[in-house]
Amino acid sequence: MTDTDAVTRFEAGLADVREAFGSAFGEAADEQSLRAANAKLTGPEGTLTKLMKLMREVPGDRRREFGQAANALKEEVAAAFDGALVALAQAEREAELAAPHIDVSLPGRRPKPGRLHPITRVTIELVDIFTALGFDVAHGPEIDLYEYNFDKLGFPPDHPATDMQDSFFVKSDGARSMLRTHTSTIQVREMLKRKPPLAIVAPGAVYRRDDDITHSPMFFQIEGLLVDEKVSFADLKGVLTRFAQRLFGPDVGVRGRPSYFPFVEPGAEIDISCVFCKPWEGDAARTAACRVCKGTGWLEILGCGMVHPVVFESVGYDPEKYTGFAFGLGIDRIAMLKYGISDIRMLYENDARFLEQIG
């Protein structure tokens, strides 16, 4: 391309833009079409943009002249575009004012109400039940000392839970720290600062290296502790029976099975009669076909037991004078039972379609 051709093309391009932009903006019926017309002129592939790329073909003694002309035209286009935007907004407003008035007697459209997450709702319900039974609510840090999480609860040094493959440890310059694997750390903290009698429940998030349809690396627990003189296993059974019947209904049955936990002796797993097939209603065929309880009529919900004397010794309580019981259950597990949820991960995926189904 010769210098003369470049000059001719540049001048023609400026003239075309100068002639076109006024009518293009004037014909735009709405903001979207106005912005589209502006993009054809000043956008990345617009006429003015391509024209500026032609500047390197223009003779050196004419570049300043053409550059000033192009910049002046670009400012003129921008001013016209801004003016057209204002004119469209004003025309839209005048059209609204000229339109028929709104009938204020029509019923309003209410905003769609939100709702508490199932975990939160179940936590509130559990706390309400236990506080009605005389328990205080206690809280503690989610990153806690290894000593509070294991040692003071009587875990032997070679227990699998103390291994890196089962628990999340946190790098620290001082004492060994970790994400708590249970809210029992709160029980330890409360016993270290309070003397018996005491009755507490400790709800909160806990962390373990589990991840499948029934386990999550982060989940929620609520644990309870009662310490006083002459506390027996009968007291534990009475509290947990009353708790289960308040949560699932007065007809639900409760039973205990021997089990082992490092911090209680004796220990037990607590089962309730299946809330899906409802064996107390006497329909044996329905119970036999129940996939949730696998035909047994029972569902495991928590672990419990009498507090081991070693735990009392580690916090400065006299095990000859005081006895107590402790229990712990997964709030997620209770939510899955109450709402018929088959996969624990659904509670944490924040799918609004799923959460809206929980009435």
C-alpha positions in Angstrom: 0.0 0.0 0.0 1.4 3.4 -1.0 1.4 6.4 1.3 -1.3 8.0 -0.9 -3.5 5.0 -0.5 -3.1 5.0 3.3 -4.0 8.7 3.5 -7.0 8.3 1.3 -8.3 5.3 3.3 -7.8 7.1 6.6 -9.6 10.2 5.4 -12.5 8.1 4.0 -12.7 6.1 7.2 -13.0 9.3 9.3 -15.7 10.7 7.0 -17.7 7.4 7.2 -17.6 7.3 11.0 -18.5 11.0 11.2 -21.5 10.5 8.9 -22.7 7.2 10.5 -22.6 7.5 14.2 -25.3 10.2 14.6 -27.9 8.2 12.7 -26.8 4.9 14.3 -27.3 6.2 17.8 -30.5 8.0 16.9 -32.1 4.8 15.5 -31.3 2.7 18.6 -34.6 1.8 20.2 -33.2 0.6 23.5 -29.9 0.5 25.5 -28.9 -2.9 24.2 -29.1 -1.8 20.5 -27.4 1.5 21.4 -24.4 -0.3 23.0 -24.2 -2.6 20.0 -24.1 0.4 17.6 -21.3 2.0 19.8 -19.3 -1.3 19.8 -19.4 -1.3 15.9 -17.5 2.0 16.0 -15.3 1.9 19.1 -15.2 -1.7 20.2 -12.2 -4.0 19.8 -13.3 -4.8 16.2 -15.0 -1.4 15.6 -14.4 0.9 12.6 -12.4 3.5 14.6 -10.3 0.9 16.3 -9.3 -0.7 12.9 -8.7 2.8 11.6 -6.2 3.5 14.3 -4.3 0.4 13.4 -3.9 1.9 9.9 -1.9 4.8 11.4 1.4 3.0 10.9 0.9 3.1 7.1 0.3 6.9 7.1 3.4 9.1 6.2 5.2 10.3 9.3 4.5 14.0 8.5 0.7 13.3 8.5 0.4 11.0 11.6 0.1 13.8 14.1 -2.7 15.5 12.1 -4.6 12.2 11.6 -4.1 11.2 15.2 -5.6 14.4 16.5 -8.5 14.1 14.1 -9.2 10.5 15.1 -9.0 11.3 18.8 -11.3 14.3 18.4 -13.8 12.1 16.5 -13.6 9.4 19.2 -14.4 11.9 21.9 -17.3 13.2 19.7 -18.7 9.6 19.4 -18.3 9.0 23.2 -20.2 12.3 24.0 -23.0 11.4 21.5 -23.2 7.9 23.0 -23.5 9.3 26.6 -26.2 11.7 25.4 -28.1 9.0 23.7 -28.0 6.9 26.9 -29.4 9.8 28.9 -32.1 10.4 26.3 -33.2 6.7 26.3 -33.4 6.7 30.1 -35.4 9.9 30.1 -37.8 8.5 27.4 -38.3 5.3 29.4 -39.1 7.3 32.6 -41.6 9.5 30.7 -43.2 6.4 29.3 -43.6 5.0 32.8 -45.1 8.3 34.0 -47.5 8.3 31.1 -48.6 4.7 31.6 -51.6 3.8 33.7 -51.2 4.1 37.4 -50.3 1.0 39.5 -53.3 -0.6 41.2 -52.1 -0.5 44.8 -55.1 -2.6 45.9 -53.5 -5.7 44.3 -51.9 -8.1 46.7 -48.1 -7.7 46.9 -45.6 -10.3 46.0 -43.9 -11.4 49.2 -40.2 -12.2 49.2 -39.4 -15.9 49.3 -38.6 -16.7 52.9 -35.4 -18.4 53.8 -35.0 -21.3 56.2 -32.4 -22.6 58.6 -30.1 -25.4 57.4 -31.2 -28.9 58.6 -28.0 -29.2 60.7 -28.8 -25.9 62.5 -32.4 -26.8 63.1 -31.5 -30.2 64.6 -28.8 -28.6 66.7 -31.3 -26.1 68.1 -33.8 -28.9 68.8 -31.2 -31.1 70.6 -29.9 -28.2 72.7 -33.5 -27.3 73.7 -34.1 -30.9 74.9 -31.0 -31.1 77.0 -31.3 -27.6 78.5 -34.8 -28.6 79.5 -33.3 -31.6 81.3 -31.0 -29.3 83.2 -27.8 -29.2 81.1 -25.7 -26.1 80.5 -24.4 -25.4 77.0 -20.6 -25.1 76.6 -18.4 -24.2 73.7 -14.7 -24.5 72.9 -12.1 -23.9 70.2 -12.1 -26.2 67.1 -8.3 -26.2 67.0 -7.3 -27.6 70.4 -4.4 -29.3 72.2 -3.5 -33.0 71.6 -3.4 -33.3 75.4 -7.1 -32.3 75.7 -8.2 -34.3 72.7 -6.5 -37.6 73.7 -4.2 -37.7 76.7 -6.7 -36.4 79.4 -9.4 -38.6 78.0 -7.4 -41.8 78.6 -6.5 -42.7 75.0 -3.4 -45.0 74.9 -0.5 -43.6 72.9 -0.9 -46.3 70.2 -4.6 -45.8 69.7 -5.4 -45.5 66.0 -7.2 -42.2 66.4 -3.9 -40.6 67.5 -2.3 -41.4 64.1 -1.9 -38.8 61.3 -3.9 -41.1 59.0 -7.0 -40.7 61.3 -6.8 -37.1 62.6 -5.8 -33.7 61.3 -2.8 -32.2 63.0 -1.9 -28.5 62.9 1.7 -27.2 62.7 2.5 -25.2 65.8 5.6 -23.7 67.4 4.5 -24.7 70.8 2.3 -27.6 72.1 1.0 -30.2 69.7 -2.3 -28.9 68.2 -5.0 -30.5 66.0 -8.5 -30.1 64.7 -10.6 -31.7 67.4 -11.9 -35.1 66.6 -14.8 -34.8 69.1 -16.2 -32.1 71.3 -14.9 -34.1 74.3 -12.2 -31.4 74.4 -14.9 -29.0 75.7 -15.7 -31.5 78.5 -12.0 -31.5 79.6 -11.9 -27.7 79.5 -15.0 -27.4 81.6 -13.8 -29.9 84.2 -10.5 -28.1 84.5 -12.2 -24.8 85.4 -15.3 -26.1 87.3 -15.9 -28.3 90.3 -18.7 -30.8 90.5 -21.6 -31.0 90.3 -21.9 -30.0 86.6 -24.0 -31.0 83.7 -23.1 -29.7 80.2 -23.7 -30.4 76.5 -21.2 -29.3 73.9 -22.3 -28.9 70.3 -19.9 -28.1 67.5 -18.0 -29.0 64.4 -15.4 -31.9 64.5 -12.9 -33.2 62.0 -11.8 -36.7 61.1 -10.2 -38.4 58.0 -13.5 -39.9 56.7 -15.2 -39.3 53.4 -18.1 -41.5 52.0 -21.9 -41.4 51.8 -22.2 -41.8 55.6 -19.1 -39.9 56.8 -17.7 -36.5 56.2 -14.2 -35.0 57.0 -16.1 -32.3 58.9 -19.3 -33.0 60.7 -21.2 -31.9 63.8 -21.4 -33.5 67.2 -23.1 -32.9 70.5 -21.6 -34.5 73.6 -22.9 -34.5 77.1 -21.3 -34.8 80.5 -22.8 -35.1 84.0 -20.7 -35.4 87.1 -21.8 -35.5 90.7 -21.8 -37.8 93.7 -23.6 -41.2 93.4 -24.3 -40.9 89.6 -25.2 -44.3 88.2 -25.8 -46.0 84.8 -29.5 -45.9 85.7 -29.3 -42.0 85.6 -27.6 -42.2 82.2 -30.3 -44.6 80.8 -33.0 -42.3 82.2 -31.6 -39.2 80.6 -31.1 -40.8 77.2 -34.5 -42.4 77.2 -36.2 -39.1 78.0 -34.0 -37.5 75.3 -34.9 -40.0 72.6 -38.6 -39.9 73.3 -38.7 -36.2 73.2 -36.8 -36.2 69.9 -38.6 -39.0 68.1 -41.9 -39.5 70.0 -43.1 -41.2 73.2 -43.4 -44.6 71.5 -39.8 -45.0 70.5 -37.9 -47.7 72.3 -34.4 -47.4 73.7 -31.8 -50.1 74.4 -28.1 -50.3 75.2 -25.4 -52.6 73.9 -22.0 -53.1 75.5 -19.2 -51.2 73.7 -15.7 -49.9 74.2 -14.6 -46.3 74.4 -11.2 -45.3 76.0 -12.7 -42.6 78.2 -15.7 -44.6 79.7 -16.1 -47.8 81.7 -18.5 -49.4 81.2 -19.4 -48.2 77.7 -22.4 -48.7 75.6 -24.0 -48.0 72.2 -27.5 -46.8 72.4 -30.1 -47.9 69.8 -33.6 -46.6 69.2 -36.5 -48.5 67.6 -36.5 -47.7 63.9 -38.3 -44.5 63.2 -38.9 -45.6 59.5 -40.6 -48.9 59.9 -42.0 -48.1 63.4 -41.9 -51.6 65.0 -44.0 -50.4 67.9 -47.0 -50.4 65.6 -46.8 -54.1 65.2 -46.4 -54.5 61.4 -43.8 -57.3 61.3 -43.8 -57.5 57.5 -42.9 -53.8 57.2 -40.1 -54.1 59.7 -38.7 -57.2 57.9 -38.6 -55.3 54.6 -37.1 -52.1 56.1 -33.8 -51.3 54.3 -32.8 -48.6 56.9 -32.7 -50.9 59.9 -32.1 -54.0 57.8 -35.1 -55.7 59.3 -33.8 -55.5 62.9 -36.2 -52.8 64.1 -33.3 -50.9 65.7 -31.1 -47.9 64.7 -27.8 -47.0 66.5 -27.7 -43.3 67.4 -25.0 -42.6 70.0 -22.2 -43.9 72.3 -22.1 -43.4 76.0 -20.8 -44.7 79.3 -19.7 -44.0 82.8 -16.7 -41.7 82.9 -13.4 -43.6 83.4 -11.6 -42.8 86.7 -8.5 -42.0 84.7 -10.3 -39.0 83.1 -11.3 -37.7 86.6 -7.7 -38.1 87.8 -6.3 -36.1 84.8 -8.6 -33.1 85.6 -8.1 -33.2 89.3 -11.5 -34.8 90.4 -11.5 -37.4 93.1 -12.7 -40.6 91.5 -13.6 -42.1 94.9 -16.0 -39.3 95.6 -17.4 -38.4 92.2 -18.9 -40.5 89.3 -20.4 -39.3 86.1 -21.6 -40.3 82.7 -20.9 -39.0 79.2 -22.5 -39.5 75.8 -22.0 -38.3 72.2 -24.0 -38.3 69.0 -23.6 -37.0 65.5 -26.0 -34.2 64.7 -25.6 -35.1 61.0 -26.8 -38.6 61.8 -29.9 -37.3 63.6 -30.7 -35.0 60.7 -30.4 -37.9 58.3 -32.8 -39.9 60.4 -35.3 -37.1 60.9 -35.4 -36.1 57.2 -34.8 -39.4 55.5 -31.5 -38.3 53.9 -29.4 -41.2 52.5 -26.1 -39.4 51.7 -24.4 -37.2 54.3 -22.7 -35.2 51.5 -26.1 -33.7 50.5 -26.0 -31.7 53.8 -22.9 -29.9 52.7 -23.3 -29.4 48.9 -25.6 -26.4 49.5 -27.9 -27.4 46.7 -30.9 -25.1 47.1 -33.2 -27.6 45.4 -32.4 -30.2 48.1 -32.6 -27.8 51.0 -36.0 -26.5 49.9 -37.4 -30.0 50.1 -36.6 -30.1 53.9 -39.9 -28.8 55.3 
